[in-house]
Amino acid sequence: MNVIVTGAGGFIGQALAAALLADSSVSKLMLTDVVEPPLPSAPRSNIETHCVAADLTSYETCESLFTADLTVIYLLHGLMSGAAEANLELGLKVNLDSMRRILDILREVNPGVKVVFPSSCAVYGPPESPEAVITERDAPLPGSSYGAQKLISEILLNDFSRRGLLDGRILRLPTIMVRPGAPSGAASSFASGIFREPLKGEKSVLPVSKSQEVWVCSPRTVVENLIRARDIPVEKFGGNSRVVNLPGVTVTVQKMLDVLRVVGGEEALSLVEEKKDETTERIVASWPSRLDTARGRELGFKDDGSLVETVRDYVEQYGMKKP
């Protein structure tokens, strides 16, 4: 299996790359990002690996990377929600124009190839009521430019799949937490930050209300489901839709803080500073927090564990400040 992962320098890209390196069915793996991404672990002796710095807004670059010998494409690159809202032109260039360019090249040189596209529940926009449970058949009405750009790419890939030009697998991801590393340009970055920084003994800002609900999932489960998406027989999707809501858990920000107290104690909790940000609040409030994942479970996607388990997994892997 010959696989390429874009946006491979990010946390999920690196976690996915590590899983692919351990997968004996993968014989060749290319990782790309705007800066050359590292290999997350030592490769097997029987796998060919390439790490490439690539500007995917360039047609010539895309033409050189997306070739006829690829088996699976993971399109993880993108400008995150907050950054895409702040810079419309850049968001269009990265989240939409580059996607269109890549899909056009693939349908010409490698028709029918598998394309796994991690989208977002941001495509839906705000639900009619906080209790509404959103299915894949609910009409999307994005409340952010990021959601709109993701939705347009979804529609294009779904139509190419309907026509048999590509074999798309479109996954609407929850907010992924807890992410290590520096804060990202995502409006949801706070959901990791209110754990990551306090568990290191550093301050973190909470820009939204404690009553805000969020649809979340652990990195481990998301990566397992990205791998699963690759292996689903095409006939299992049925009908004309390749869109799937990935499993997640609905939590309030207050629940997150309660879990921080359980795992990190009062000292960690005291490092979270409430400081509202209107733009972040508006974007996060435009995302649904309850999604119907029956279709995903039927396709074999894995449910997530509890929030306490997720945070404890993070601490086990990345550690926390020693008392």
N, C-alpha and C positions, 0 to 999 in steps of 0.2 A: 504494500500500500504506500503510495507516494502522497504526502500530506504537506500543505502549506498553512501556516497560521499567521495572519496579519495582526498587528497590535500585540505582538508576542513579548514586548518588553514590559507590559503591564502585569499586575499581580495575577489576574486570571489567565492571561496568556502564558505566563511562566508556569503556573500550576497545571494548565492543560498540556504544555510542552513536556513537563515532567511525566505526566500520565502517558503521553504518546511515546516517549522514550522507553517506557517500561512495557509497552505493548508490542508483543512479538510479531503482530501482523503488520506493523509499520516498518518498511524497509528504507524509506527515505523521508527526511523531515527538513523543511525549510522554515525558519523563523524570521519574520521581518518586522521592522518598526522604523520610525523616523530616525532613531539612533540604533545602531547595531545591538540587537538584544543578546544577552548571554545565554549559554546553555545552562539550564537549571541544575543539571546533574550530568555525570559522566555517561556518555552514550554507550550502548551495547556495541560489541565488536562487529556485529552484522547489520548495523544501521548507518546509512550515510546522512550526515547532518550539514546544514548550511545556515549561517546567521548573517543576515543582510540588512544594512541600512537602506531604506527605500522610501522615496516620496511617492505615495500612491495617488497624488493629484496629477502626476505626470503620466501621460499616455504611453510614452516610450518605456518608462519604468514598468508599468503594468503589463505591457506587451511582452517584456522580457521575463517577467515572473510567472504569469498565468499561461501555462503552456499545455500542449496536448497530452503530456505524459502524467499530469496530475490525476489523482484518484479522489481526493477529498480536499475541500477548501473551507477553512474556518475564517470568517471575516469578522475579526474582533476589533479592528481599528475604528477610531472615531473620536470626535470632539465631544466631551461629556456635557451633561445637561446645563449646568450653570454657565460653563464657558460658551456653549452654543447659543444660549440666550443673550449673553453679553456681546457676542460677535456673530451677527447673523451671516455675514459674507463668508467668514471662515467656516462656520458650521455647514453652510450649503456646499462649500468646496470639498470639505472632508467627509461629511456624513451622507451627502447625496451625489455630488458630481463624481467622486471617486468610485462610489458603489456602482453607479450607472456604467462607468467606463469599464470596470472589472467584469460586470455581468455581460456587457456587450462583447468583450474580448472572449470570455469563456464560451458563450453560446456559438461563437464562430469557430474557435480552434479546438474546443473540447465539449461538444454537445452532449447533454445528458449527465455531465459530471455532478457529483454531490457537492452542494454548497450549504454549509451550516451557518446560518445568520442569527447571531444573538441580538434580538431586538429588546424591547422594554415595555413594561406595563404603562409607561408614560404615553404610549400611543392612544390610550383610551380617553384621557382627560378626566375631569371630575365626575364622579357618579351622581345620579339624580338624588340619592340619599346616602348617608354614611353607611347604612346597613346593606346597600345594594351589593349583590354578588354578581360579578362580571364574567360573562362567558366569551368565548372566541367569536360568537355571532353578534355580540353587542357592537353597535356602530361606534367606531373610534372617532373622537373629536379632541385632538390633542390640545392641551393647555400650555404648551411650550413649543419653541422652535425645534428643540431636540426631538420631542415626540413626533412632530410633523415630519421631520426629516427621516426618522426611523420608519414611519408609516409609509411614506412614499417608496422607500427602498423595499419594504415588505411587499407592497402591491406589485411592484415591478418583478421581483423574484417569484412571487406567487403566479403571476401571469406567464412568465417564462417557463415555469414548471407545468402549468396547465397545458401549454403548447408543446411540451416535451423537449424544449430547448435546453433546460437545466433540471436538476433534481434538487429542489430547494427544501430545506428544513428550517422553518422560521420559529424561533423560540423567544417568547416574551418573558424576559427574566424579571425576577423580583429585585429589590435592592439587595446587594451582596454585602454581607458583613460577617466577621470583622476583617477588614483589609489591613495588612501591615504597610509600612512605608509612610511616605509623606501624604498629606491630604491631596485629593485630586480636584479637578474642576467640576465635579459632579455636585449637584444640589444636595444629593443624599450623602455626601462625604461625612457629614456630622454623625451619621449612624455608626460609622466605624470610629470616628474621632473621639466620641464620648466614652469609648472603651479603651482604644489604643493608647492615647496620651495619658489619661489618669493611671492606667496600669503600669506606665513607665515612670509615674511620679511627676507628670507634666500637666499643665492646665489645658482645658479644652473648652471651646465655646459651643453652647447649645443655641442654635438660631431659630428654633421653632418651639411651639407650645408643647408642654408635657402631655397634653391630651391628643396630640396628633397621632393618628394611626399610620402604620407603614407595613407594606407587604415585603417580607424579608426572607433571605435564605443564606445558608452557610456556603462558603467557597467550596468546601469539599463536595457537597451535594451538587452544586452547580456544575463543577467539573465532571463529576460522574454522569450527569445528565447530558452534557455536551458530547461525551463519548458515546452515550446511548443513542443520541440523535443520529450519529453517523451510521449506526448498525440497523436501524429500523427498515424492514423491507418496504419498498415504495408503495406496495398495494395496501399496506396497513393504514395509510393516511386516508384513503377513500375520498370520494367527492372531489371538489376543486380547491380545497383549502389545505395549505401546508402550515398553517399557523397553529401554535400550541402554547397555552399558558403553562409555564413550568410551575411545579409545586413550590409553595412557600408557606409562611406563617404570618398571621396578622398580629402585630404587637403595637402597643402604645409606646410613646417615648418614655412615659413614666415606668412602664414595665422594663424597658431597657435600663433605666436608672436603678430599678430594684435589683436587677440581675447584676449590675455593676457593684452594688453594695454587697450582694451575696459572694461574689468572686473576689472583689478587691477591698471590701470593707469600707468603713466610713471615711477613711483617709482618701481613698480613690474617689469616692462620691463627692467629697468636698472640693475637688479640683475641677468640677464641671461648673462653668459660669453661664448663667442664662443671659443671653444678649440677642434679642430678636432681630432678624434680618427680613425685611418685607419681601424682597425678591425671592429668597430661599423659601420662606413660608408659602408664598403664592405658588411656586413651582411644585413643591412637595404636596401641597393641598390639592393640586390638580391631578394627582395620581390616585387610582383606586386602591383600596387596601384590603379588599376581599375579592378573590378571584376563584372561579369554578375551575378545578383542575382535573375533572373527570376524564376528559379526553387525553390529557397527559398521562394519567395513571393507566388508562387502557392501552396506551402505546408503550408502557413499561418504564416511564420516568419515575424516579425515586422521590418519595416524600422526605422532607427535612426533619431533623430532630428538634429538640427543645432549644430555646434560646440559651439556657444555662449550659447545655452541652456544647453549643457552638462557641460560647465564650471560653469555656474551659479547654476546648480543643485548641483555641487560639493561644491561650496561655501555655499549654503544654508544648506547642510548636515554637512559639516566639518568646515565651517567658514574660516576666513582669518584674517590677522593681523589688529588690530584696529589702525586707524590713531592716 
